[in-house]
Amino acid sequence: MSRIKDETLSIRTSAEIKQLLRMAAERERRSVASMIEVLVLEYAKVHELKPNQDTQTAPANS
């Protein structure tokens, strides 16, 4: 599914998480950005999250 990519996301993480993300992306033959999208979309699917959902009702500890 094609999406308009007009947002920028910058994060700070540990070297271990960065390495794991790169390894996962390489295994899937994806870019790191694409791998992040896959991981977020899968999490959203499992937890029944939808875009534009009221963020006030989402659990804060997840």
C-alpha positions as CSV (number, residue, x, y, z in Angstrom):
1,M,0.0,0.0,0.0
2,S,1.4,3.4,-1.0
3,R,1.5,6.2,1.5
4,I,2.4,9.8,1.2
5,K,5.6,10.3,3.3
6,D,5.6,13.9,4.3
7,E,6.5,13.5,8.0
8,T,9.9,13.3,9.6
9,L,10.7,11.3,12.7
10,S,13.9,11.6,14.7
11,I,14.6,9.3,17.6
12,R,17.5,8.5,20.0
13,T,18.1,4.9,20.9
14,S,20.8,2.6,22.1
15,A,23.5,1.1,19.9
16,E,21.9,-2.3,20.6
17,I,18.5,-1.3,19.4
18,K,20.0,0.4,16.3
19,Q,22.0,-2.7,15.5
20,L,18.9,-5.0,15.9
21,L,16.9,-2.6,13.7
22,R,19.5,-2.7,10.9
23,M,19.8,-6.5,11.2
24,A,16.0,-6.9,10.9
25,A,15.9,-4.5,7.9
26,E,18.7,-6.4,6.1
27,R,17.0,-9.7,6.8
28,E,13.8,-8.4,5.2
29,R,15.7,-6.6,2.4
30,R,14.2,-3.3,3.5
31,S,15.5,0.1,4.5
32,V,15.6,1.0,8.2
33,A,12.7,3.4,7.6
34,S,10.6,0.8,5.9
35,M,11.3,-1.7,8.7
36,I,10.1,0.8,11.3
37,E,6.9,1.2,9.3
38,V,6.4,-2.6,9.2
39,L,7.0,-2.9,12.9
40,V,4.6,0.0,13.8
41,L,1.9,-1.3,11.4
42,E,2.1,-4.8,12.9
43,Y,1.9,-3.5,16.4
44,A,-1.1,-1.4,15.4
45,K,-2.8,-4.4,13.8
46,V,-2.2,-6.6,16.9
47,H,-3.5,-3.9,19.3
48,E,-6.3,-2.8,17.0
49,L,-5.0,0.8,16.7
50,K,-6.3,3.0,13.9
51,P,-4.9,6.4,12.6
52,N,-6.7,9.4,14.0
53,Q,-7.8,7.4,17.0
54,D,-8.2,9.6,20.1
55,T,-4.8,9.3,21.8
56,Q,-6.3,10.2,25.2
57,T,-7.9,6.8,25.3
58,A,-4.8,4.8,24.5
59,P,-3.0,3.2,27.5
60,A,0.0,5.2,28.5
61,N,2.1,2.3,29.6
62,S,2.3,0.4,26.3
